[in-house]
Every structure is written in structure tokens, then in C-alpha cells.
């Protein structure tokens, strides 16, 4: 009995260690957004690629290579980081179209600020900053992808 419980404990420890290493290389992977209209130097307030099929395709790949390890495959979080399908949920219940549009714009700005500057709390990095790593085009293509994964469609 003692050997069996030691074996089970060792197996559980090995599996847990394997899960930690399963995230693999966390170096950001390049995102080729050259097929999208270039946005220039100024940062946009709203997603210029909303509904753009090519942007969604690029954003899907970019998300899977760079974001899914924390935010989950297909943006379905396993609890490590926020479930990004819910990013725009506050806007869904708004009946007034002008208020809904303003809400979506605010969410776009929140998303862009977060991806550019990352998130820290009490000195701990919860999400690294991606400004200087990803282009604005790459960032907005990820948002275009996330909009196809919304939990509650607008």
C-alpha cells in the first residue's frame, strides 16, 4: 500500500510538472500583418478591422501562437487569465445604439491599452506588454478574431 501511494504521488507530481512545461517557449511569435491595410503611426481608438475576414484569419493565428497559453484555446480560458470571449459583454444589453457604440469603443480602448502596456498588480506581471513586439495591425487583428469568439454576440 505504501509503495502504491508513493507511486501515485510521484505520478501526480510528474504530471503537474509536465503541465507547467507544456506552455513551451513563451517568446512572442512574430505576426505577419502585411496583408492588411497599414494603419500608420497614430494609434486608432477603435478596431479598424472589425469584420475583416483577413484580419480575423491573421488574428486567429496570432492569438493561438501568443495568447492561448494563458487565455485558452479559442479564447476559452482555463482560469489562468480572463476569458476574452466576455470582453464586450457589458455592451450587449444596451438598447441605445449610440451608447452601445460608445461602449464598444471603450472596450476597444481597454483592449488596446492592455495589450500595449500589459497588466501588473503589486509589482507582479500578469500580462506582459506587447508594444514594440506586435504592430498595431497585429493587435487589432487579434481583437477582430476575439470579436468572432464573443460569448454574447452584439
DRENVEX-827115 format. One record per residue (C-alpha): residue in one letter; chain; x, z, y. Coordinates in nm, 3 decimals. Each point is the difference from the previous one (the first is absolute). Example, Ala and Ser with C-alpha at 12.3 -4.5 7.8 and 13.67 -1.06 7.14 Angstrom:
2
+-------+---------+---------+---------+---------+
! koldo ! tordren !      c1 !      c3 !      c2 !
+-------+---------+---------+---------+---------+
!     A !       A !   1.230 !   0.780 !  -0.450 !
!     S !       A !   0.137 !  -0.066 !   0.344 !
+-------+---------+---------+---------+---------+
***
This chain:
154
+-------+---------+---------+---------+---------+
! koldo ! tordren !      c1 !      c3 !      c2 !
+-------+---------+---------+---------+---------+
!     X !       A !   0.000 !   0.000 !   0.000 !
!     X !       A !   0.282 !   0.089 !   0.241 !
!     X !       A !   0.169 !  -0.339 !  -0.057 !
!     X !       A !  -0.324 !  -0.189 !   0.055 !
!     X !       A !  -0.069 !   0.172 !   0.333 !
!     X !       A !   0.362 !  -0.060 !   0.111 !
!     X !       A !  -0.034 !  -0.366 !  -0.095 !
!     X !       A !  -0.329 !  -0.033 !   0.191 !
!     X !       A !   0.148 !   0.172 !   0.304 !
!     X !       A !   0.307 !  -0.225 !  -0.014 !
!     X !       A !  -0.214 !  -0.310 !  -0.038 !
!     X !       A !  -0.216 !   0.102 !   0.296 !
!     X !       A !   0.310 !   0.058 !   0.211 !
!     X !       A !   0.146 !  -0.338 !  -0.098 !
!     X !       A !  -0.325 !  -0.178 !   0.083 !
!     X !       A !  -0.024 !   0.174 !   0.337 !
!     X !       A !   0.360 !  -0.094 !   0.081 !
!     X !       A !  -0.074 !  -0.359 !  -0.101 !
!     X !       A !  -0.298 !  -0.009 !   0.235 !
!     X !       A !   0.223 !   0.107 !   0.290 !
!     X !       A !   0.249 !  -0.277 !  -0.074 !
!     X !       A !  -0.281 !  -0.253 !  -0.058 !
!     X !       A !  -0.029 !  -0.054 !   0.374 !
!     X !       A !   0.322 !  -0.197 !  -0.026 !
!     X !       A !   0.195 !  -0.122 !   0.297 !
!     X !       A !  -0.166 !   0.115 !   0.320 !
!     X !       A !   0.197 !  -0.236 !   0.221 !
!     X !       A !  -0.258 !  -0.206 !   0.191 !
!     X !       A !  -0.036 !  -0.350 !  -0.137 !
!     X !       A !   0.013 !  -0.294 !   0.241 !
!     X !       A !  -0.330 !  -0.153 !   0.106 !
!     X !       A !   0.003 !  -0.372 !   0.073 !
!     X !       A !  -0.274 !  -0.051 !   0.258 !
!     X !       A !   0.137 !  -0.332 !   0.129 !
!     X !       A !  -0.314 !  -0.186 !  -0.118 !
!     X !       A !  -0.211 !   0.194 !   0.253 !
!     X !       A !  -0.042 !  -0.075 !   0.370 !
!     X !       A !   0.281 !   0.185 !   0.175 !
!     X !       A !  -0.116 !   0.279 !   0.234 !
!     X !       A !   0.295 !   0.024 !   0.235 !
!     X !       A !   0.164 !   0.311 !   0.141 !
!     X !       A !  -0.302 !   0.193 !   0.131 !
!     X !       A !  -0.183 !   0.224 !  -0.244 !
!     X !       A !  -0.365 !  -0.094 !  -0.055 !
!     X !       A !  -0.280 !   0.255 !   0.046 !
!     X !       A !  -0.215 !  -0.151 !  -0.274 !
!     X !       A !   0.064 !  -0.173 !  -0.330 !
!     X !       A !   0.043 !  -0.368 !   0.087 !
!     X !       A !  -0.012 !  -0.094 !  -0.370 !
!     X !       A !  -0.337 !   0.153 !  -0.085 !
!     X !       A !  -0.161 !  -0.227 !  -0.260 !
!     X !       A !   0.306 !  -0.230 !  -0.021 !
!     X !       A !   0.039 !  -0.092 !  -0.368 !
!     X !       A !   0.375 !  -0.069 !   0.027 !
!     X !       A !   0.055 !   0.336 !   0.173 !
!     X !       A !  -0.197 !   0.175 !  -0.276 !
!     X !       A !   0.219 !  -0.171 !  -0.262 !
!     X !       A !   0.321 !   0.105 !   0.177 !
!     X !       A !  -0.138 !   0.348 !   0.068 !
!     X !       A !  -0.097 !   0.047 !  -0.364 !
!     X !       A !   0.354 !  -0.072 !  -0.113 !
!     X !       A !   0.152 !   0.210 !   0.278 !
!     X !       A !  -0.228 !   0.295 !  -0.080 !
!     X !       A !   0.071 !  -0.017 !  -0.373 !
!     X !       A !   0.376 !  -0.013 !   0.056 !
!     X !       A !   0.025 !   0.261 !   0.276 !
!     X !       A !  -0.306 !   0.221 !   0.025 !
!     X !       A !  -0.158 !   0.027 !  -0.345 !
!     X !       A !   0.259 !   0.249 !  -0.128 !
!     X !       A !  -0.159 !   0.262 !   0.228 !
!     X !       A !  -0.342 !  -0.141 !   0.095 !
!     X !       A !  -0.084 !  -0.130 !  -0.350 !
!     X !       A !  -0.050 !  -0.339 !  -0.160 !
!     X !       A !  -0.272 !  -0.197 !   0.177 !
!     X !       A !   0.005 !   0.278 !   0.266 !
!     X !       A !  -0.165 !   0.246 !  -0.240 !
!     X !       A !   0.194 !   0.318 !   0.061 !
!     X !       A !   0.097 !   0.227 !  -0.284 !
!     X !       A !   0.025 !   0.290 !   0.244 !
!     X !       A !   0.357 !  -0.036 !   0.127 !
!     X !       A !  -0.106 !  -0.164 !   0.327 !
!     X !       A !  -0.332 !  -0.088 !   0.168 !
!     X !       A !  -0.233 !  -0.247 !  -0.165 !
!     X !       A !   0.020 !  -0.291 !   0.243 !
!     X !       A !  -0.331 !  -0.151 !  -0.114 !
!     X !       A !  -0.158 !   0.272 !   0.214 !
!     X !       A !   0.196 !  -0.082 !   0.315 !
!     X !       A !  -0.294 !  -0.155 !   0.188 !
!     X !       A !  -0.280 !   0.212 !  -0.151 !
!     X !       A !  -0.082 !   0.172 !   0.332 !
!     X !       A !  -0.108 !  -0.335 !   0.144 !
!     X !       A !  -0.246 !  -0.096 !  -0.273 !
!     X !       A !  -0.294 !   0.218 !   0.107 !
!     X !       A !   0.010 !  -0.111 !   0.363 !
!     X !       A !  -0.305 !  -0.211 !   0.085 !
!     X !       A !   0.109 !  -0.108 !   0.348 !
!     X !       A !   0.222 !  -0.307 !  -0.044 !
!     X !       A !   0.208 !   0.078 !   0.311 !
!     X !       A !   0.070 !   0.352 !  -0.127 !
!     X !       A !   0.081 !  -0.135 !  -0.347 !
!     X !       A !   0.245 !  -0.253 !   0.150 !
!     X !       A !   0.164 !   0.276 !   0.207 !
!     X !       A !   0.026 !   0.218 !  -0.311 !
!     X !       A !   0.167 !  -0.280 !  -0.198 !
!     X !       A !   0.242 !  -0.058 !   0.290 !
!     X !       A !   0.084 !   0.373 !   0.005 !
!     X !       A !   0.061 !  -0.010 !  -0.376 !
!     X !       A !   0.225 !  -0.305 !   0.044 !
!     X !       A !   0.203 !   0.189 !   0.260 !
!     X !       A !   0.020 !   0.308 !  -0.226 !
!     X !       A !   0.120 !  -0.217 !  -0.289 !
!     X !       A !   0.260 !  -0.177 !   0.212 !
!     X !       A !   0.131 !   0.326 !   0.149 !
!     X !       A !   0.028 !   0.152 !  -0.347 !
!     X !       A !   0.178 !  -0.293 !  -0.163 !
!     X !       A !   0.235 !  -0.045 !   0.297 !
!     X !       A !   0.094 !   0.365 !   0.052 !
!     X !       A !  -0.080 !   0.163 !  -0.334 !
!     X !       A !  -0.142 !   0.350 !  -0.045 !
!     X !       A !   0.181 !   0.332 !   0.004 !
!     X !       A !  -0.125 !   0.355 !  -0.017 !
!     X !       A !   0.213 !   0.307 !   0.062 !
!     X !       A !   0.308 !  -0.219 !  -0.021 !
!     X !       A !  -0.092 !  -0.143 !  -0.340 !
!     X !       A !  -0.039 !  -0.378 !  -0.023 !
!     X !       A !  -0.331 !  -0.090 !  -0.164 !
!     X !       A !   0.028 !  -0.370 !   0.079 !
!     X !       A !   0.312 !  -0.176 !   0.123 !
!     X !       A !  -0.011 !  -0.215 !   0.313 !
!     X !       A !  -0.002 !  -0.375 !  -0.066 !
!     X !       A !   0.066 !  -0.129 !   0.351 !
!     X !       A !   0.322 !  -0.198 !  -0.016 !
!     X !       A !  -0.054 !  -0.051 !  -0.373 !
!     X !       A !  -0.324 !  -0.201 !   0.004 !
!     X !       A !  -0.103 !  -0.251 !   0.262 !
!     X !       A !  -0.326 !   0.040 !   0.187 !
!     X !       A !  -0.130 !  -0.292 !  -0.205 !
!     X !       A !   0.080 !   0.183 !  -0.324 !
!     X !       A !  -0.167 !   0.320 !   0.120 !
!     X !       A !  -0.319 !  -0.176 !   0.103 !
!     X !       A !  -0.008 !  -0.197 !  -0.326 !
!     X !       A !  -0.001 !   0.332 !  -0.187 !
!     X !       A !  -0.294 !   0.114 !   0.214 !
!     X !       A !  -0.178 !  -0.331 !  -0.073 !
!     X !       A !   0.044 !   0.073 !  -0.371 !
!     X !       A !  -0.124 !   0.358 !   0.038 !
!     X !       A !  -0.314 !  -0.128 !   0.172 !
!     X !       A !  -0.085 !  -0.187 !  -0.323 !
!     X !       A !   0.031 !   0.329 !  -0.190 !
!     X !       A !  -0.236 !   0.205 !   0.220 !
!     X !       A !  -0.201 !   0.258 !  -0.184 !
!     X !       A !  -0.299 !  -0.068 !   0.227 !
!     X !       A !  -0.005 !  -0.354 !   0.141 !
!     X !       A !  -0.068 !  -0.033 !   0.372 !
+-------+---------+---------+---------+---------+
***
